[in-house]
Structures are given as C-alpha cells and as structure tokens.
Amino acid sequence: MSNFILDRGDEAFTTAICSSLKKRGVDWADLSDVTVLQASNKERCLVLSSSTNSCDVNSKTFETFLRDQKISKAFILVSGAPKFEIFEKCNGAIKFVSVPTLILDNSHLSDFYINLFLEQFLGKHVNLPCGDQETSGLVDLLCRVAGSNASVLINGPTGTGKEVVARLLHAKSYRSQEPFIAVNCAAIPENMLESMLFGHEKGAFTGAMQANSGLFRAAHSGTILLDEISEMPMALQSKLLRVLQEKTVTPVGSSKEIPIDVRVLATTNRDMVEEINKTKFREDLFYRLNVFPISTSPLKSRPLDIPAIGAHLLTRNCSKPGIPKVLTAKALDRLMQHDWPGNVRELDNVIQRSEILSYSDAIDQTDIVFDNELVLSSRNTMDALNTKLHAQVG
C-alpha cells in the first residue's frame, strides 16, 4: 500500500498532481478507496487541495478525521496565493503550502510550483524529478525493469543522474528493504579494489589485521552499483565475470567460495563497444552486465525537466528549514534556454550560486551566473562575482 493518499475532490488539482507523481515514478492511493483507510501504515500522508469539495481543511472535523484514520500528516496546496509560503498546524501534522500560480495555467512556472509542493511531502522518498516526456518514459521503463533480477548497464554523460536511476531501480524492486551499496570503481586504488569488493581473510596481505567480508557480501539480498565500471582494471574484470556467472565470491587469501544473492547494476560514461575494441574492457563481461541497457540523456535535450529538478535542488539546499527560495518566471526561462554542458551537476552549481547571490526569497534572472560566464582564473572569477554583487547593491 502506498504511503501517499490523494483526495480527488478538486479535479484540476488531481490532474496536475497525478500527472507529476506518475512522471516521477511515485505510487499513490485514492482516498475514496475504502481499503486505503483500513490499512495500518503508520507513515501515511494525505495530499489534497484547499479548494477540495470533500472536506473543510480548516475545521476541527478534519483534524479528527486524520486522527481517526491514523493519517500522520496532511499536505494541503493553496494555489493563487500572493507568494510562496508554508504554514503548519497541529505541531506540523497539517501543512499548508501556498503557491502564487494557478495549477491550471500549464506554464513552466506552474510546473515548478507543483513540483515544489511535491517536494514537501516526498521528502527522502526515492523518485526521479522530471517533466519531460522522454524522461517520464524512462521512469516507466525503470519501474518495469525493477521487477526483474537482470543486470543493468546505465550509460550516459557525466552528471546526467545515472546513480539516481540506479537508486530508483533498487527502490522499485522487491529488494528495496535490503542494502543498496554504491562503489566507485575509478576512485579506489587497483591494489585495494579486489579486497573491497570480494573481501579478504586476516593476514591475506600486509596490513590485513582482520578479515573483511567485502561489499558484495555486505549487499547480500540487495543491490550493488558498480559506478564507472569501465575504469575497472582488466585483471579484476575476469574475477567479476566469475562472480556474476557463479554467484559466489572468493575472499582474497581464501579458497572458499561463498554464495551471494545480489543484483548488479553498473554505470559508465564511455562508449563500451569502443572500449572493447581497444581491449580495455572484456567483451564477455560487457554482455553479462548489459542484459538490460539504460541510457540517460544530456540535460539540454530535456529542458522540461528543469522546473522539477530546480524545485528538488532548491528544497534540498534551502538554508532556512522548510522554506526554499523560489524561481521567478524569467529566471526559469533563463535556465531552460541554457545548453548545460555539465548537465544536472552544472545546474546544481548554478542553483546554489544563485541562492547566494539573491537578496530576496525569489531568484531572478539577474541572480543566475552560468559556469561558462566565469573564467578559469580564480582571481577573475572572484572579480566577476564581486561585480555581480556590487551591481545588485547599486
């Protein structure tokens, strides 16, 4: 049973919220379904609009209803307000989120505020913020692939959210309550990677003062993500191939094979066929990992994702708890027109920079400074930012 219960009393609200939740890969239940209220999930949240016909959200009756139905929190959208605000009642059990747009206007700014509202109740719930049809199609595909045990190779440019995709695959799988362990194959020294992955016995090598079970065994019953798999040394690739084939690991310094039950996901930003042709990656290992290939796209090819990703980043980064800064329509347009050579990672930089440069609760187009507008010299970069700050003061 889903943690999120939706009151469909307001048709416009229902259309907008259901569409956004579906794009993100988030399941919800309908308040009108009697089985929903009979469920015993202690973390259930009710999501509704202030203009719903179902109940008076400001009444004592509504508070009683929440207690009786064991609904821990209610998140209420108030659209068309003077500005973005958040008000709480009943020690935070009821949260009103006011947004200054109408949810029916179908603008990019409306998408931004709808997603800002979603961020208030999704919290740490694993999802993929998006608004583009291509990304929504990817989320739908991920939800189907998640139900299998097949190995998945996720390929895409740096900064396009490959690890987020991997986490969503795990969260949507039957292994979701088990460990998810990510290991960066490019960040660990070659002489340490084997023992970190497969474990080692005490005394197996200098400095091995005690035995270590390794990351594959730590991920038992769950999922392991091999990030930047193309950087794995060739000598270790053959050992990984055997692990995938036999579903066992042999710790360094031991001859004993230990059974494991782990789903393997891997990511790369390289052309793997080219890596194989250059004899930098084993072809047989590639086919073991590439049972189901997934590709992530550059951000410039999916600008409609920016309102949702921007809302997510602002909520995550906000210095004042619970009250993120917002984007103006002109700021959002400026972000959506940029090429984003650094993809989502660059967008994160720009959002954080604009939060610092903005003197108000709203980030305007003049607060946005792109990475390519800053020169490489740290001295000149500081001058550029100081000029920006002085211009604001003036």
C-alpha positions as CSV (number, residue, x, y, z in Angstrom):
1,M,0.0,0.0,0.0
2,S,1.3,3.5,-1.0
3,N,2.3,5.9,1.7
4,F,0.6,8.7,-0.2
5,I,-3.2,9.1,-0.3
6,L,-4.7,11.6,-2.7
7,D,-8.0,13.3,-2.2
8,R,-9.6,13.8,-5.7
9,G,-12.1,16.4,-4.5
10,D,-10.5,19.1,-6.8
11,E,-10.4,18.0,-10.5
12,A,-7.7,20.4,-11.6
13,F,-5.5,19.6,-8.6
14,T,-6.0,15.9,-9.2
15,T,-5.0,16.1,-12.8
16,A,-1.8,18.2,-12.1
17,I,-0.6,16.2,-9.1
18,C,-1.4,12.7,-10.5
19,S,0.5,13.6,-13.7
20,S,3.5,14.8,-11.8
21,L,3.6,11.9,-9.5
22,K,3.3,9.4,-12.4
23,K,6.2,11.1,-14.2
24,R,8.4,10.8,-11.1
25,G,7.5,7.1,-10.7
26,V,5.7,7.6,-7.4
27,D,2.7,5.4,-6.5
28,W,-0.4,6.8,-4.7
29,A,-3.7,5.6,-3.4
30,D,-7.2,7.1,-3.8
31,L,-8.9,8.4,-0.6
32,S,-12.2,7.1,-1.9
33,D,-10.9,3.5,-1.8
34,V,-12.2,2.1,1.5
35,T,-9.2,-0.4,1.6
36,V,-6.9,2.6,1.9
37,L,-8.4,3.8,5.2
38,Q,-8.3,0.2,6.5
39,A,-4.6,-0.1,6.0
40,S,-2.3,0.2,9.1
41,N,0.7,2.0,7.5
42,K,1.8,4.5,10.2
43,E,3.6,6.8,7.8
44,R,0.7,7.6,5.6
45,C,0.3,11.1,4.2
46,L,-2.9,12.7,2.8
47,V,-2.4,15.1,-0.1
48,L,-5.1,17.5,-1.1
49,S,-6.1,20.9,-2.3
50,S,-7.6,23.7,-0.1
51,S,-10.4,24.0,-2.6
52,T,-11.5,20.4,-2.4
53,N,-15.2,19.7,-2.0
54,S,-14.5,16.7,0.2
55,C,-14.0,18.5,3.5
56,D,-13.2,21.8,5.2
57,V,-9.5,21.5,5.8
58,N,-9.6,24.3,8.4
59,S,-12.2,22.6,10.6
60,K,-11.8,20.6,13.8
61,T,-13.6,17.8,12.0
62,F,-10.7,17.5,9.6
63,E,-8.2,17.1,12.4
64,T,-10.4,14.5,14.0
65,F,-10.7,12.7,10.6
66,L,-6.9,12.5,10.4
67,R,-6.5,11.1,13.9
68,D,-9.3,8.6,13.4
69,Q,-7.8,7.3,10.1
70,K,-4.3,7.2,11.6
71,I,-3.0,9.6,8.9
72,S,0.2,11.0,10.2
73,K,0.4,14.1,8.0
74,A,-1.7,16.2,5.6
75,F,-0.2,18.4,2.9
76,I,-2.6,21.0,1.5
77,L,-1.9,23.0,-1.7
78,V,-3.3,26.6,-1.7
79,S,-3.0,27.9,-5.2
80,G,-3.2,31.6,-6.4
81,A,-1.7,32.9,-3.2
82,P,0.2,36.2,-3.1
83,K,3.5,34.4,-2.6
84,F,5.1,31.0,-1.7
85,E,4.6,30.3,2.0
86,I,4.3,27.3,4.3
87,F,2.1,27.2,7.4
88,E,1.8,24.4,9.9
89,K,-0.9,23.4,12.3
90,C,-1.2,20.7,14.9
91,N,2.5,20.5,15.6
92,G,3.3,20.0,11.9
93,A,0.7,17.3,11.3
94,I,-1.1,19.6,8.9
95,K,1.0,21.7,6.4
96,F,-0.5,24.4,4.1
97,V,1.7,25.1,1.1
98,S,0.7,28.4,-0.7
99,V,1.9,29.0,-4.3
100,P,1.4,32.1,-6.3
101,T,0.2,30.4,-9.5
102,L,-2.9,28.7,-10.6
103,I,-2.3,25.0,-11.3
104,L,-4.4,25.2,-14.5
105,D,-2.3,27.7,-16.4
106,N,0.1,25.0,-17.8
107,S,3.1,27.3,-17.6
108,H,6.7,26.3,-16.8
109,L,6.3,28.3,-13.6
110,S,3.2,26.4,-12.6
111,D,5.2,23.1,-13.2
112,F,7.9,24.5,-10.9
113,Y,5.5,25.3,-8.1
114,I,3.6,21.9,-8.4
115,N,7.0,20.2,-8.1
116,L,7.9,22.4,-5.2
117,F,4.7,21.3,-3.5
118,L,5.6,17.6,-4.2
119,E,9.0,18.0,-2.6
120,Q,7.3,19.0,0.7
121,F,5.8,15.5,1.2
122,L,8.0,13.3,-0.9
123,G,11.0,14.0,1.4
124,K,13.5,11.2,1.1
125,H,11.2,9.0,-0.9
126,V,13.3,7.9,-3.9
127,N,12.0,9.3,-7.2
128,L,13.2,10.9,-10.4
129,P,12.2,14.6,-10.7
130,C,11.1,15.2,-14.2
131,G,8.6,16.9,-16.6
132,D,9.9,15.8,-20.0
133,Q,8.1,13.0,-21.8
134,E,11.3,11.2,-22.7
135,T,12.4,11.2,-19.0
136,S,8.9,10.1,-18.0
137,G,9.1,7.2,-20.5
138,L,12.5,6.3,-18.9
139,V,10.8,6.2,-15.4
140,D,8.1,4.0,-16.7
141,L,10.7,1.6,-18.2
142,L,12.7,1.6,-14.9
143,C,9.6,0.6,-13.0
144,R,9.2,-2.4,-15.3
145,V,12.9,-3.4,-15.2
146,A,13.0,-3.1,-11.4
147,G,10.8,-6.2,-11.0
148,S,13.5,-8.4,-12.5
149,N,16.8,-9.6,-11.4
150,A,18.5,-8.8,-14.6
151,S,21.8,-6.9,-14.6
152,V,21.5,-3.4,-15.9
153,L,24.2,-1.2,-17.6
154,I,23.4,2.5,-17.3
155,N,25.2,4.6,-19.9
156,G,25.2,8.4,-20.2
157,P,27.3,11.6,-20.0
158,T,28.7,12.7,-16.7
159,G,26.2,14.5,-14.5
160,T,23.0,13.1,-16.0
161,G,21.8,11.2,-13.0
162,K,23.0,7.6,-13.6
163,E,23.2,6.9,-9.8
164,V,19.7,8.4,-9.3
165,V,18.4,5.9,-11.9
166,A,20.2,3.0,-10.1
167,R,18.7,4.0,-6.8
168,L,15.2,4.2,-8.3
169,L,15.7,0.7,-9.8
170,H,16.5,-0.6,-6.3
171,A,13.7,1.3,-4.6
172,K,11.1,-0.1,-7.0
173,S,12.4,-3.7,-6.7
174,Y,11.5,-6.4,-4.2
175,R,14.9,-5.9,-2.7
176,S,14.1,-2.3,-1.7
177,Q,14.2,-3.0,2.0
178,E,17.7,-4.6,1.7
179,P,21.1,-2.8,1.3
180,F,21.9,-0.6,-1.7
181,I,25.7,-0.2,-1.9
182,A,27.4,2.0,-4.5
183,V,31.1,1.7,-5.2
184,N,33.1,4.0,-7.5
185,C,35.5,1.7,-9.4
186,A,37.5,4.7,-10.5
187,A,38.1,6.1,-7.0
188,I,39.6,3.0,-5.4
189,P,43.3,2.1,-5.9
190,E,43.7,-1.0,-8.1
191,N,45.5,-3.0,-5.3
192,M,42.6,-2.4,-2.9
193,L,39.6,-2.8,-5.2
194,E,39.5,-6.6,-5.2
195,S,39.6,-6.9,-1.4
196,M,37.0,-4.2,-1.0
197,L,34.6,-5.9,-3.4
198,F,35.1,-9.6,-2.5
199,G,36.6,-9.3,1.0
200,H,39.8,-10.8,2.4
201,E,41.0,-13.1,5.2
202,K,43.1,-11.9,8.1
203,G,46.7,-11.8,7.1
204,A,45.9,-12.1,3.4
205,F,48.2,-9.2,2.7
206,T,50.3,-6.6,4.6
207,G,48.0,-4.6,6.8
208,A,45.1,-7.1,6.8
209,M,44.9,-7.2,10.6
210,Q,41.4,-8.7,10.5
211,A,39.1,-10.3,8.0
212,N,36.7,-8.2,5.9
213,S,33.5,-9.6,4.2
214,G,33.6,-7.2,1.3
215,L,31.0,-5.1,-0.4
216,F,29.3,-7.9,-2.4
217,R,28.6,-9.8,0.8
218,A,27.5,-6.6,2.5
219,A,25.0,-6.1,-0.3
220,H,23.6,-9.7,0.1
221,S,19.9,-9.8,-0.7
222,G,20.1,-6.2,-2.0
223,T,21.7,-4.3,-4.8
224,I,25.3,-3.3,-5.6
225,L,26.1,-0.5,-8.0
226,L,29.5,-0.6,-9.8
227,D,29.9,3.0,-10.7
228,E,32.3,3.8,-13.6
229,I,32.7,0.1,-14.4
230,S,34.7,0.9,-17.5
231,E,37.6,2.0,-15.2
232,M,37.9,-1.4,-13.6
233,P,41.3,-3.0,-14.2
234,M,41.3,-5.8,-16.7
235,A,42.7,-8.3,-14.2
236,L,39.8,-7.7,-11.9
237,Q,37.3,-7.9,-14.7
238,S,37.8,-11.6,-15.1
239,K,37.2,-12.2,-11.4
240,L,34.0,-10.1,-11.5
241,L,32.8,-12.2,-14.5
242,R,33.2,-15.3,-12.5
243,V,31.2,-13.8,-9.6
244,L,28.4,-12.9,-12.0
245,Q,28.5,-16.4,-13.5
246,E,28.8,-18.5,-10.4
247,K,27.0,-16.1,-7.9
248,T,29.8,-16.7,-5.4
249,V,32.7,-14.7,-4.1
250,T,36.1,-15.9,-3.0
251,P,37.8,-13.5,-0.5
252,V,41.5,-12.6,-1.0
253,G,43.6,-15.2,0.9
254,S,40.9,-17.8,0.8
255,S,40.0,-20.7,-1.5
256,K,36.4,-20.9,-0.1
257,E,33.6,-19.8,-2.4
258,I,30.8,-18.0,-0.6
259,P,27.3,-17.9,-2.2
260,I,25.8,-14.4,-2.7
261,D,22.4,-13.1,-3.8
262,V,23.0,-9.7,-5.2
263,R,21.6,-7.7,-8.1
264,V,24.3,-6.0,-10.0
265,L,23.9,-2.6,-11.6
266,A,26.7,-0.7,-13.4
267,T,27.3,2.7,-14.9
268,T,29.6,4.2,-17.4
269,N,30.1,7.4,-19.4
270,R,32.1,5.7,-22.1
271,D,31.4,4.0,-25.5
272,M,31.7,0.4,-24.3
273,V,32.0,-1.0,-27.8
274,E,35.0,1.3,-28.4
275,E,36.4,0.2,-25.0
276,I,36.1,-3.4,-26.1
277,N,37.8,-2.7,-29.5
278,K,40.7,-1.1,-27.6
279,T,40.9,-4.2,-25.4
280,K,40.3,-2.0,-22.3
281,F,37.1,-4.0,-21.4
282,R,36.2,-7.6,-21.6
283,E,33.5,-8.4,-24.2
284,D,32.2,-11.3,-22.2
285,L,31.8,-9.2,-19.1
286,F,30.1,-6.5,-21.1
287,Y,27.4,-8.9,-22.2
288,R,27.0,-10.2,-18.7
289,L,26.3,-6.6,-17.5
290,N,24.4,-5.4,-20.5
291,V,21.4,-7.7,-20.1
292,F,19.2,-4.6,-20.0
293,P,20.8,-1.4,-21.2
294,I,19.6,2.0,-20.0
295,S,20.7,5.4,-21.3
296,T,20.5,8.8,-19.7
297,S,20.2,11.9,-21.9
298,P,22.0,15.3,-21.6
299,L,20.0,17.9,-19.8
300,K,20.0,20.2,-22.9
301,S,17.8,17.6,-24.7
302,R,15.2,17.6,-21.9
303,P,14.6,21.3,-20.8
304,L,11.1,20.4,-19.5
305,D,12.8,18.5,-16.6
306,I,14.4,21.7,-15.3
307,P,11.3,23.0,-13.3
308,A,11.1,19.7,-11.4
309,I,14.9,19.3,-10.9
310,G,15.1,23.0,-9.9
311,A,12.4,22.5,-7.3
312,H,14.2,19.5,-5.9
313,L,17.6,21.2,-5.7
314,L,16.1,24.3,-4.0
315,T,14.3,22.2,-1.5
316,R,17.4,20.1,-0.8
317,N,19.7,23.2,-0.5
318,C,17.5,25.6,1.5
319,S,19.3,27.1,4.4
320,K,16.0,28.1,6.2
321,P,14.4,24.7,7.2
322,G,11.3,24.0,5.2
323,I,11.2,27.3,3.2
324,P,13.2,27.1,0.0
325,K,13.9,30.0,-2.3
326,V,11.8,30.1,-5.5
327,L,12.5,30.9,-9.1
328,T,10.8,33.8,-11.0
329,A,9.3,33.1,-14.4
330,K,12.3,35.0,-16.1
331,A,14.8,33.0,-14.0
332,L,13.2,29.8,-15.0
333,D,13.2,30.8,-18.7
334,R,16.9,31.6,-18.5
335,L,17.7,28.2,-17.0
336,M,15.6,26.4,-19.7
337,Q,17.4,28.2,-22.5
338,H,20.9,27.2,-21.4
339,D,22.9,24.4,-23.1
340,W,24.1,22.7,-19.8
341,P,27.4,21.2,-20.9
342,G,27.8,20.0,-17.3
343,N,24.3,18.6,-17.2
344,V,22.4,18.3,-13.8
345,R,25.7,18.7,-11.9
346,E,26.1,22.1,-13.5
347,L,22.5,23.0,-12.8
348,D,23.1,22.2,-9.1
349,N,26.1,24.6,-9.1
350,V,24.1,27.4,-10.8
351,I,21.2,26.9,-8.4
352,Q,23.5,27.1,-5.3
353,R,25.3,30.1,-6.7
354,S,22.0,31.9,-7.4
355,E,20.8,31.3,-3.9
356,I,23.9,33.0,-2.6
357,L,23.6,36.0,-5.0
358,S,19.9,36.5,-4.4
359,Y,19.0,39.1,-1.7
360,S,15.3,38.0,-1.6
361,D,13.3,34.9,-1.3
362,A,12.9,34.8,-5.1
363,I,15.7,34.1,-7.5
364,D,15.5,36.4,-10.6
365,Q,17.3,36.1,-13.9
366,T,20.0,38.6,-12.8
367,D,20.9,36.2,-10.0
368,I,21.9,33.4,-12.3
369,V,25.5,33.1,-13.4
370,F,26.4,30.1,-15.5
371,D,29.7,28.3,-15.3
372,N,30.8,29.4,-18.8
373,E,30.3,33.0,-17.7
374,L,33.0,32.5,-15.1
375,V,36.6,32.4,-16.3
376,L,39.1,29.8,-15.2
377,S,41.3,32.2,-13.1
378,S,40.1,32.2,-9.5
379,R,41.1,35.9,-9.3
380,N,38.9,36.8,-12.3
381,T,36.1,34.6,-11.1
382,M,36.1,36.4,-7.8
383,D,36.1,39.8,-9.6
384,A,33.1,38.6,-11.8
385,L,31.1,37.6,-8.7
386,N,32.0,40.8,-6.9
387,T,30.9,42.8,-9.9
388,K,27.6,41.0,-9.8
389,L,27.1,41.6,-6.1
390,H,28.0,45.3,-6.4
391,A,25.6,45.7,-9.3
392,Q,22.8,44.3,-7.0
393,V,23.7,46.7,-4.2
394,G,23.8,49.7,-6.6
